[in-house]
Every structure is written in C-alpha cells, then in structure tokens.
Amino acid sequence: MDMQLDPAGDDLPLMANTSHILVKHYVLDLDVDFESQVIEGTIVLFLEDGDRFKKQNRSVEEACQSESNKGCKLGMPEPCHVPVTNARTLSSEMEYNDCAICSKGEKDTSDKDGNHDNQEHAAGVSSSKRCCDTGNHGSEEFLLVLDCCDLSVLKVEEVDVAAVPGMEKFTRSPELTVVSEELRNQIVRELVTLPANRWREQLDYYARCSQAAGCGELLFDTDTWSLQIRKTGAQTATDFPHAIRIWYKTKPEGRSVTWTSDQSGRPCVYTVGSPVNNRALFPCQEPPVAMSTWQATVRAAASFVVLMSGENSAKPTQLWEGCSSWYYYVTMPMPASTFTIAVGCWTELKMEPCSSGDSATETPFSPSEADFRHVGVCSHMEYPCRFQNAFATTQQIIPHRVFAPVCLTGACQETLLQLIPPCLSAAHSVLGTHPFSRLDVLIVPANFPSLGMARPNKDKTGHTSDSGASVIKHGLNPEKIFMQVHYLKGYFLLRFLAERLGDETYFSFLRKFVHAFHGQLILSQDFLQMLLENIPEEKRLELSVENIYQDWLESSGIPKLLPDQLVLLLEHLLEQKTLSHRTLRSLQRTYQLQDQDAEVRHRWCELIVKHKFTKAYESVERFLQEDQERSQRDSFIHLLLAWGTGPGHQRRDYVAAKAVSPQPRSSLGASLSQRLVPARHAQKADSRKRGLPPWIWSGAALGFRVLLHR
C-alpha cells in the first residue's frame, strides 16, 4: 500500500481499500480511563465484499439520474424514540465480558507503531501467540486495509457469528450442523442487507454477534497510517472473514481526541475534528464513500456524562458502584468521520415547563407503525429515513438536550435554552424535514480548535488507486486548523449566491436540494448544477459551474471581498494589539475602505483611532458627519469606546453612557448630557497631547445630539 508519500509534505493519506470491501456496521465496546488518558476496548466490523456493494452503488447512481425514479419508498417506523435495550443486556444467554481489555497496571508491549510481539498479555485477551508477519505477504492473499494511526492494536480475530442463537434464520439450513467460512460470511451478508423496517432486529443481532466468541486470530500489521489484516488462505474479499473483532487502545497523544479540562476545571475528553478525523480513535475506513452505521457501548466513572452522535437520547445504566454504561446507535449510513464522542462532568440543563402547544411540538415519535405513511421519494440507500415519516416532515422542533459545565449553567439557562427552539424551527421552515431525530448541544472548552476538514475540491480528494486509497491534498497543513479559509469561503459563497439570486429563489432551491440529496454523498458540482438548473434564466446573471469553481473553489483565498467579509476581516484586526501604519495604508488602498458601506467604515474608523493612524482621521470625520442620521446609536458609543483606550482617558464616562442606552430618549439625553459633555471638554483640552484633533469630540457630540433629539 505504498503511496509514495512525501514525508516532509502535508498530504493526508486515505489508505482503506474501499474499492474491494466496505465496512457496513461498527460495534464499539469501550472503557474511558481519565487516569491514563486512554480509551480501550474492542471494535467489531461487519463487512461486505465488493461484488455486492458495487451492484448496489450502480443501482443508486442510476436512480439519482432521474428525478422521476421512485427511489426507496420504505415502510419502516421512525427509529429514534422507542427505548432501546442496552447492548450489554440484549441476551440473557450470553455473558458480557467487561474486563476483556488490557489490565491498567500491565506493561504495553507494543512498539512505536502499535505492533505486538509474541508475548502473552492482557488477562482478558487470548494468550495465544501473535501472528504478525511484517514481511511480504505475497499477492495470493487478500489484505484488508483500514485507516489507523496513534493506536496500539493488541489482537485481531474472526468472530464466530454462526454460534449466536437464532442465526440459522439467515441461512438456507434449519440447523447449523457444519459451520464454514462461507456460511459465516453468508450470515453477515444477510444481516447487513436486512430491510430498513427491521432495523431494531438488525441492531439486536449486531450486538449479539459482537459478543460471540472468536474463531481464529488473524494476521495483522500496522504502519504510520494503516492497519493491515489478512487471513491465511483467503485470496479474495469474498473469502475474507466478514465479521472481525479488533482489540486496541488509544494513546494519550492520539490526535483524534483531546484530553483537557472544562471551564469548571473538571477533566473531559472529546473528538476535536482533527485533520486525521477518527482514525486515532478506532480503526476505520476514512474515505467518505465508506458509508456505515454503528452502535457503541461506552463505560466511564459514574460522575461522567457520555455524549455521542447517536439517534437515541441515552441514559446511564449503573454496572457496579462507581461505573456507568451508555449506549448509542445510528441507523443512517454516514462516513466514519461523523462519529463524535464527548465525556465529561457536565450538567444537563432543563427548560422550564412550557405550554401544551409548545410541548406538543417536541413530543417524541410514537412507536406505533400505524403512524407511519409514505411521504415523498428518496434516492439514497435504504435506511429508516425521516423523510418517509409523515409526522417527522412536520416536526419543527426536534427533541434536544443541552449540557454545560457547572460554572456556565446559569448563563446557558438564561440565554442558550431560549435560542435553540426558534433556531430549529427556522431551520425547518427554510430547509424542511430535519434529517436527524434529536440533538445534543454541548458547551465545549475554548480550546476546541476546528472542524478539521480539507479544502473543497471539484471532483476528488486527489489521486485514487484501484483499491480506493487516495490522498487529501494539504490535509495535514498545520495552519489549516487556524485559518479555516475553506469554511469561510463556503459561507461567503452561499451569501454571494443568495444576494445574486434573491432570498425567495435561493431558499426555495435549498429546500428542494435537501429533499433531493439527503442521505447521499454529493460533490460541490452537484449542488451548483442543480442550483443553476432550478433558477430562471434571467436570474442566472452569467453564473456557471465553471466560473464559480474558478473564482471560489479552485483558487486560493477569497474573491472580491463582500461587505460581510470585510467586516469579519476588520473585526479580526481589531483584536490585534498592534498594527503598523504601513499595514493600515495597505488595507485602505487595497479595499478602498473609505468608500465602503457604514458597517465597514465603522470598523475602519475604530482601527484608525485605536492605532492613531492620523493620516486617515478625515475618514473618521466623514463617518461622523455622513452617518450621524443613521439610527445606530451604538455605532457612536462603540467608536467613543475605541477612542477611550489611550492613557488617562476617563473611560467610565463612556461606559456609563453605554449602560444607560436602553432608557427612553428623554432620560437618555439627560443622562448623556451629564456624562458626555464634561468628558468631551476634558478630552478636547487634552487633544493636542494625545494627537487627536478637536473636531473628533465636537463631531461625536454632534452625532449624539442628533440621535438623542431626532
């Protein structure tokens, strides 16, 4: 799998051979240990070989080519609001091994890449000899390649799914008398392709199979970016075991999660949107084409809350004193990079009891299948889709929970809780059906860095090999997490399109787009092509997919800055302690700031005054004279606050002026007259020493008088 990467480069390899075999479902069983800052346990992968999923992909592509195609009309119940039995108690016939992990006091025998030698280890892990042949395996055996880094892989084994009671229903035989590799793979093939209306049964069998005994260890090797697994004699993906279990542990320095403290000083850990995505959290297939579902059981100390990107609102189950278990699941296939987890000592905030009308909006779905009706047409792969549920399509506010550190509970209770329902309702009114059934909101620490994705590209992430491996260009650029240019460009591109087309046309298209492409992988060109096809010719205004790509996606930086973009730029510069006059001159000349709208010139004036850029004082004078009739009282107050940053300035006068701004105009005028005028005279007398011309203070006072007496 050598992709001839440049060790000194910043490209991120995607090593998984997704063209040959795909992970359809993950079952994670993990323990979180804050003392060692390690997450350890097992992950079971249910696989589908290439022949079957290539046929499925072709059929989906054909369906997407025609809007008249009937797609996947499904008859399944809404998946998310019926209590789900914890995966660890699904079968009374099976004992779950909570201790099948490395003992905390044992020595980690892995080398720097996470490989293990032939030592016996981990009381809960089979003590048979390691089978890690790192030499040339030859071309006769199939190799499963997973994206993986910063992990210690302890053991890989095949799972004996045929030993699970009831699995004979997935075979052509009433009894499993002779168990073979072919039979086990047949069981997994039938399991991963169950129709969507049997999703509960499917999750139940996934959980049972994940706890089945192993039936043979598999050879494995790791390098910097991948985990490679093979089975002696398995020459093709069809012959390779379709259910495997990996025993592993993360490393404290792993890049997929951050171990830190919350705003109250309590320990927490969460996925941070790392450039390496989740490959340092669990071995997986990173390419987005590898759409999968998952379920996870996570154990932590009873004082901790475990949050994940699941469809159910999990509650803790006490396993023993001081230890709780949390269970989440997802039935909508998504890329592995969308998996998130956060563990910390957070408090759930509750809304005050609301009126009956409001509460009805947030009532969870009824589990009764009688409530289900076909609605619309879908073109995605089969899953329990909310767009097929009549009630879900009209649900403006989905169930949601809010979690925060103890020190922020008051502020969140007063402000954040009140904002979420109207935001959800607004999203529904613009975009239509919520694709997810619930939402958890967590107030993360300030060191949360970014979303960590690579720059958009027109077609693919980079060169793709026959196996499906590829490269994300500049995916490891250390500056990327700070610049976030790709997100800003995406935001401003959407704003640009909305301004060119008009809100009514633009939002109508967005709703149609979400309905057409939900649950599917798309490219930027799909979005733009549909946009241009669904707007009148007179509104296209010479827009084309090609020129949008050239201006916005294939070129560095941002095209001609819009006023919104300039405001963001200037607000960022206002946070800088020092800026040279040369830089300010360059800004003024490049963006013609003196000729921009009032919002931009307001920020520009603040920069001028803050850094005593005397050559541009006339811009401040012009701003005060030309914009004093605008009903933006805060603009003048903020500008005065900017002027009041120099030594000896009586800042309390202007802070007091701002504090009384909610008062009626008459009382506000009297208050400001008492506070502003003395300070104005004092500053006027001292203006020469500070280098500020007297007209600034008279102009500011004039602006206030006009505002207060209009």
SULRAWO-V645142 format. One record per backbone hydrogen bond with DSSP energy under -1.0 kcal/mol. CO is the residue of the C=O (numbers start at 0). NH is the residue of the N-H. If there is no record, write none. Layout:
{{CO/NH} {CO/NH}}
This chain:
{{5/8} {9/475} {11/471} {13/469} {15/17} {16/19} {16/20} {19/49} {21/47} {23/292} {24/45} {25/294} {26/43} {27/296} {28/41} {29/298} {30/39} {32/37} {37/32} {38/249} {39/30} {40/247} {41/28} {42/245} {43/26} {44/243} {45/23} {45/24} {47/21} {48/52} {49/53} {50/54} {51/55} {52/56} {53/57} {54/58} {55/59} {56/60} {57/61} {58/62} {59/63} {65/68} {85/88} {98/100} {102/105} {110/113} {114/110} {121/124} {130/132} {143/228} {145/226} {146/283} {151/248} {154/246} {155/217} {156/244} {157/214} {158/160} {159/162} {160/163} {163/166} {165/168} {166/169} {167/170} {174/176} {179/183} {180/184} {181/185} {182/186} {183/187} {184/188} {185/189} {186/190} {187/191} {190/193} {194/197} {195/198} {197/201} {198/202} {199/203} {200/204} {201/205} {202/206} {203/207} {204/208} {205/209} {208/211} {212/159} {215/157} {218/229} {220/227} {224/147} {225/222} {226/145} {227/220} {228/143} {229/218} {230/233} {233/141} {235/239} {241/46} {242/158} {243/44} {244/156} {245/42} {246/153} {246/154} {247/40} {248/151} {250/253} {255/271} {257/269} {259/267} {261/264} {265/261} {267/259} {268/342} {269/257} {273/276} {275/278} {277/280} {277/281} {278/148} {283/146} {286/289} {288/290} {291/333} {292/25} {293/329} {294/27} {295/327} {296/29} {297/325} {298/31} {299/323} {300/303} {304/343} {306/341} {307/309} {311/313} {316/324} {319/322} {321/301} {322/318} {322/319} {323/299} {324/316} {325/297} {327/295} {328/310} {329/293} {333/291} {334/337} {335/338} {339/308} {340/270} {341/306} {342/268} {343/304} {343/345} {346/403} {354/358} {355/359} {367/370} {368/371} {377/71} {382/384} {384/387} {385/388} {388/392} {390/393} {393/395} {398/438} {400/440} {401/348} {402/442} {403/346} {404/407} {405/408} {407/411} {408/412} {409/413} {410/414} {411/416} {415/418} {415/419} {418/422} {419/423} {420/424} {421/425} {422/426} {423/427} {424/428} {425/429} {426/430} {427/431} {438/400} {440/402} {444/447} {460/472} {464/467} {466/18} {468/464} {469/13} {471/11} {471/474} {473/476} {476/479} {478/481} {478/482} {479/483} {483/487} {484/488} {485/489} {486/490} {487/491} {488/492} {489/493} {490/494} {491/495} {492/496} {493/497} {494/498} {495/499} {496/500} {497/501} {501/505} {502/506} {503/507} {504/508} {505/509} {506/510} {507/511} {508/512} {509/513} {510/514} {511/515} {512/516} {513/517} {516/519} {522/526} {523/527} {524/528} {525/529} {526/530} {527/531} {528/532} {529/533} {535/538} {536/539} {539/542} {543/547} {544/548} {545/549} {546/550} {547/551} {548/552} {548/553} {561/565} {562/566} {563/567} {564/568} {565/569} {566/570} {567/571} {568/572} {569/573} {571/574} {572/575} {579/583} {580/584} {581/585} {582/586} {583/587} {584/588} {585/589} {586/590} {591/594} {592/595} {596/600} {597/601} {598/602} {599/603} {600/604} {601/605} {602/606} {603/607} {604/608} {605/609} {606/610} {607/612} {608/611} {611/613} {612/615} {613/616} {615/618} {616/620} {617/621} {618/622} {619/623} {620/624} {621/625} {622/626} {626/629} {629/631} {631/634} {632/636} {633/637} {634/638} {635/639} {636/640} {637/641} {638/642} {639/643} {641/644} {645/648} {648/650} {649/652} {650/654} {651/655} {652/656} {653/657} {654/658} {655/659} {657/660} {659/662} {663/667} {664/668} {665/669} {666/670} {667/671} {668/672} {669/673} {670/674} {671/675} {674/678} {675/679} {676/680} {677/681} {678/682} {679/683} {680/684} {681/685} {683/686} {685/689} {686/690} {686/691} {692/695} {693/697} {694/698} {695/699} {696/700} {697/701} {698/702} {699/703} {700/704} {701/705} {702/706} {703/707} {704/708}}
